[in-house]
Amino acid sequence: MKTVIRSSVVTLGHETLFGWKHYQYEFGVTEEFKHMMVRNLVFSALLFIATPALAIIDGVEADSESFRSYVSIRATSPFPSHAGKEINVCGGTLIAPNWVLTALHCWPAYEAVRTGGEDVFVGVNLGPDGLFEKKLQIVDYILAPTKLGHERLDAALLKLGEDATLYGAEIANVFAGDLAIGTTTTTVGLGQGHEGDPLLYYNSQVTESALCDSPRADYDDLYDFCVGIPGSTQRAGYGDSGGPLFIPSGENANQYQLAGIVKGGVKANETGPEETENIRYTDVNELRDWISATTGCSWVSENYGASLGNKMVCADSVPDASLIGTYWKINTLFDQDMGVVDNRREPHIIFQGGDRNMLMATVGCNKISASFTQDGSVLSIGPVLTTKMACMGDLAEAESALIDLLGQLASFEINGDDLILIGSNGDVLAELSAVYL
């Protein structure tokens, strides 16, 4: 049987996204051989053209408990010496429950999400044994927009098919302070990252931008910052491509805030592979608006030791308040806004659990109570009892409306801190919000 050989051209690189030169290789290959070569070229691109993804230099073993926001983009190694083992291709950071922040230049590692091919996974919640609690599938990715007149904005967001926090991963707190020269930094990574390999780290510090702003590297003062180890005469450290750089905080410097994404090194001369001790990082704080717009989540300020940071909060990740035991402020009653009348008590309802379910309510005049039963979202209210204080004007009307509501109440819905009370015909009777005393 005669084997048919087909000629094929494989293009390595993507000029508009990466600023890489195009390299074309022509060879005669079978389809199987072509597939193998393409995979090799993709991994070679990450190894030699972009940041060295499979190397962390002079790293020591990290306490994985402190870095539960770290994730690893996983793939089967195409290199014969790895004998088909799974390796770390690029690093990343959990920035929201199902979103990972990584580098744009890691694009060859996750492009199959859209172009077809093998599924792409990230390992989350790396344990001290070097094993991940779960490997979650990447279902989409968004590349950071290029800014007119600026260098490559080296960032991308990967959307996961599941909430990584369900498997013990933690959302990173983003450093909101000043990246002043001399600020201590910690970079973590896995290197080649075979199954069972521990997380590694090394310390360095923020250095002058001039040390990274070289004609031989794309560097932008607006979106990037420079990190190195002063006094070193050669490249003294590296993280995974796309992996995180943290700022130690807290009284014992044992808490970490995300500050940067590994972008790349700085060549020492016009030719040769040698690089200086300085490394370029994308400034995560400068990406906050884009991250929020892409994920649909919001930033909230959060103290982290002695530092102020920002953390993503997503509506679908906020747990619903409990019907029972929550102080529910009444905002509307039969489409009428409710508020404090004549400096009386705030209109509210509290559903009290226990051996005998009782609700307690008021609009600021009499105390109203009733027994209730709950079956899922269905509510049944017993006879309503009130004290006998005289109520006048608006207060009397509001109290009458609340008693009418309890007589019509059939079910409820809770969305986060919002409660809706619903009548038997499906109409909304009242809108309430949780107040934490």
N, C-alpha and C positions, 0 to 999 in steps of 0.2 A: 504494500500500500504506500502510495506516495504522499508525503507530508506537504501540505500547502503552506508556503511562507508568505506572509503579507507585510508590505512595507508600511511603517507608521511613523508619524512625527509626534513627539511628546514635547510640550512647552512647559518649562519650569519657571514659576514666578508669576507675578501679577503686577504689571508696571504701575497702574493707577493706584492700587491699594498699598503696595509695599515699597514702591520706589526701587524694586529690584530690576536688574537688567534681565532681558529675555535670553535664555539659553535654549537652543534647540538641538535635539539629538535625533538623527535619523538612523534607523536600524531595521533590519528585517526580523520580525518576531511573530510567534504564534499569539493568539489572543490570551492564553494563559500566561505566557512569558511577559506580554505587554502589561498585564495587570500587575504582575509582580514588580516589574520595573517602575511603573508609575508609583506604586506604594513606596518603593525604595527612594525614588526621587523626592517624594513628599517629605519623608522623614529626613532625607539628606538636607532638604531645604531648611528644616527646623534646626538641624545640627550645625550647618555651616554658613548659611546665608543670613538667617535671622539670629536672634539671641541663641547661644548654645543651650537648647532646651534640656538636654540630657546630662547636664553637668552642674553640680554645686561644689565649689572648690573650698577646701579647708573647713568644711562644715562639721559641727559636733552634734551629737544626738540631742534633740529637743524634747521637752515635756509636752507630749501631744495634747494633754488636758488643757493647756494654755492656748492652743491654736485650733479649736474646733470649727473655726470658720474656713480653714484651709481645705481646698478640694484638689483633686488630681484628675486631669483628662486622661483616660486610659485607652490603650490600643495594643494589639498584638504586634510585637516587634517584627519587622521584616528582615532583620539582620540574622544571618545563619548562626553567629556566635551566641545568640540569645535562645536558640532552639525553640522558637515559637512561644516564648514567655510573654506575658502581658507586662507592659512598661508604662511609666509616666511619660506622656508626650509634652504636656504643658501643665502648669499649675494654675490656680485660680482661687477666688475668695467668694464665699457665700455672702451676698449683699442684700438679699431678700429671701423669703422662704423657698422660692423656686427659681431664683435668678443667681447666676454666677458671673462675677466680673473677672475678665482675663484680658489678654493682649490681642489686638487686631492681627499682629503678625503671626499668631498661632492659628490663623485661618485654615491652613492645610489640615490641621488636626481635627477640625469639626465641620469642614465644608460638605462632607457626605450627608449631613443632616438635610441638606437641600438638594444636592446633586444625585443622591442615591448611593447605594453601596451598603457597607456594613453599618449597623447602628453604632452610635458614639455614646459612651457612658462617662460619667465622672464618679469617682469614689469620694464618699463623704464620711465625716467623723472617723478619721484615722486613729486607731488605737495604739497603745504602747507596743503591741505585738506586730505592728506594721500592717495590720489588716483593717479594711474598711468595714464599717457597720453596714453600709449599703452602697451599691453602684446604681446610680439613677441615669436614665436615658435623657440625652439632650434632644429636645423636640424642635428647637428653633434657635436662631442667633441673630443679633442685631449689631452691626458694626458702627462704631462711633463716627459721626459725620466729620468730614474734612473741613477745616476752617480756612477760608480764603486768606491767602497770604501767610499761612503758617505751615509748619512742618507736619508730618504725619501725626494724627492724634491716635496714639496706639492703645486703643481700648475696644472691648467688645463685651456684650452681654449675652450669656447663654441661658436659654429658658429650659428648665428641667420639667420632666413629666410628673414629678411629685414634689411635695413639700419636704425639703431635706431636714427640717427641724424635727420631723416625726422620727428621725433616726439618730437623734442626739447631736446633730450639727448645730452650730450657733451662727447667728447673723453678726457680721463684723460691725464694730463701732468705728466710724470714720473720724480720724484726727482732724480737729477744727482749729488747731493752734498754728503758731508761726513756725514754719520750717526754717528756722534760723541756722546759719552755719554753725556747726558743732553739735547740733541736735543728735542724740544717740539713736541709732536705728537697728532693727533686727530683721534680717531676711530669713525666711524659711523655705525649704524645698525638699524634694525627694530624689533629685538626681535622676538616674535611670529608673528608680522606683519600681523594682520588681516586687511581687507579692511578698510581704514580710519584711521589707526594708523599712527602717525607722525614718521618721521625719528629722531633718537636719536643720541647723541654723548657724548663722555667724553674725557678729556685731560689727557695725561700722558707724559712720556719721555723715550728716549732710555737709557737703563741701561747696566751694565756689562754682557757680555755673560755668565760668570760663574754662574749668577743667573738663567739662563735657561738651561745650559748644565748639565742636571741631568741624572743619570742612569735610572730615571723613566720617561724620555721623550726623543724622538728623536730630536736632535738639531745638526746643522751643521754650524760651523763658516763661511763656504764659502758661503752658500745660505740663512742662517737665521740670524735674529738679535733679541735682547731681549728688551722688553718694560715693564715698570712697573710704579708704583707710590711710590716713596721712602717714607718711614715712615709708609706706610700702613702695617698692620699685617695680612691681608687676601686678597683674590682675590677681587680687588676693581673695576674691570671693565672687560668688554668682548665685543667683537663685534660679528656679525654674523659669523659663519663658512664661510671661503672664502671671507668675506667682506673686505673692504679696510681700511688701515691706511694711513692718510695723514700727510704731513708736512705743517704747516701754513707758508705762505710767503706773500710778498707784504708789503707796508708801514704800513698798519693797520692789518697785519696778517689775512686778509679776503680772501686770495686766497689760494688754496690748491693743493699740488702736491702729487701724489700717491707714496708711499714708500713701503708698505707691504701688504701681504695677511694674514688674521688671520689663524694661523696654530694650536695653542692649548695652553693650560695652562701648569703649572708645578706642579706635585703633591707634597704636603707638607710632606708626609710620605709614608711608604711602603703600608699601608692599609688605607681604608677610602677615602671618596670623597674630602677631604679638599685639596685646592690648595693654592699656594703662591700668592703674588700680581703680579707676573711676567707672561708675556704671550709671546709665541714664534710667530714670523712673518716670512714669506718667503720674502726675499729681491727682489723686482720687478726689480730693476736695474740689478741684476744678470741674469735675464731671457730675456733680450732684444734680444740677438741673436736668441734664440729659438722662441720668439714671432714673430720676423721678418720673419724667415724661414717658420713658420707655416702659417702666414696670407698672405705672399707675399707682405707685405707693408714695407715701409722704415721709419727709424727714422730721424727726423729733430730736430736740436737744437732750443730751443725757450726760450726766457727770460720770467720769471714768477715773476714779481715784481723784487726783488733784486737777485733772484735765477735763475740758469740755469737749464733747464729741457729738456726732450725729448718727442716728440709727434709723434704718428704714422700718416703717410700720405700714402694713398692707391691710386694707379693710377686711379681706377674707381670712386674715391670719389673727385678727383680734377675737378672742373667745367671747361668746355671748354671755351677757350678764345673766344671773340666775333669777327666775321669777320669784323664788322663795327667799326671803331674808334681805332683799334689796329695797332700798328707799327709792320709790319711783315718784319723781316730780311730775305733776300733771301739767303738760304744756298746752294741750287743746282739749276741749270737751264739747262734743257735738259741733265741731268746726269753729268753736269760739275760743279765742286765746284766753288762757288762764294766767292769773298773776296774783300777787299778794294784794289783799283788799284791806284798807284801813289798818295797815301795820299788824294784821293778824298773822297766824301761822301760814306757811307756804302750802298750797294745795298739793296733796300727795296721797299715795296708797302704799301700804306695806303688807305683803302677803306673808304671814307667819306660819311656819311649818310646825312639826311636832306631832304629838298624839292626836290633837284636834286642830285641823287647819282653820285659822282665823285670819281675816283681813281686817286691817285698821286703816281708816281713811279720814280725811277732813279737807274742807276748803278754807278753814280758818275760823269756823264757828263751832258746831257740835262735833263730838267724836262719833264716828260712824263705824260699826263693826258688823261682820257677817261671817258665817262659816262658809267654806268652799271645798270643793273636791276638784282634783286635776287628773285628767287622763290624757297624757301627751299634751297636745295644744288645746284640748277641750276643757272649759271651765264651767262648773255649775255652782251658782251662788245661792246660799241659804237665805232665810229671812234676815232682813236688814234691821239693825237696832241702832238707835241714836240717843244721845243725851238730850236734855230738854231746854237748852239755852235758846233764848229768842234771837233770831237772826233778822236783819233788816236789809232792804234794798238789794243791791247787787250780791251781797253775801248770801241772802236767802235764795235768790235765783240760782246761784252757782251750786248751793247745797242741794236744792231740789233736782238740778240736772245730774249731779253725782249719784243721787239715790236712784233716779230713773236709769242711769247707765248700768248700775249694778243689777237692776231688774231685767235688763236686756242682754247682759254680757253672756257670750256663748263660747268664745275662743280667744286666743292671743297669738301674736307673733313677736319674736325677739330677734333683732339684728344688731349685734354688738351691744351698745348701751341704750338702744332704743326699743321701747315696748309699744305695741299697738294692740288695743282692746277692740274686739270685733263682735258685732251683734249676730243674732241667728240668721238674719237675711244677708250677711256678708258685709254690711256697711261698717266703716270705721267709726267707732264711738268716741275713742280718745287716743291721744298720742302722749306718751310719757318718756322720760329719760332717767337713767340711773344716776344717782348722786351718791358718791362715796364719802361717808362722814368720817 
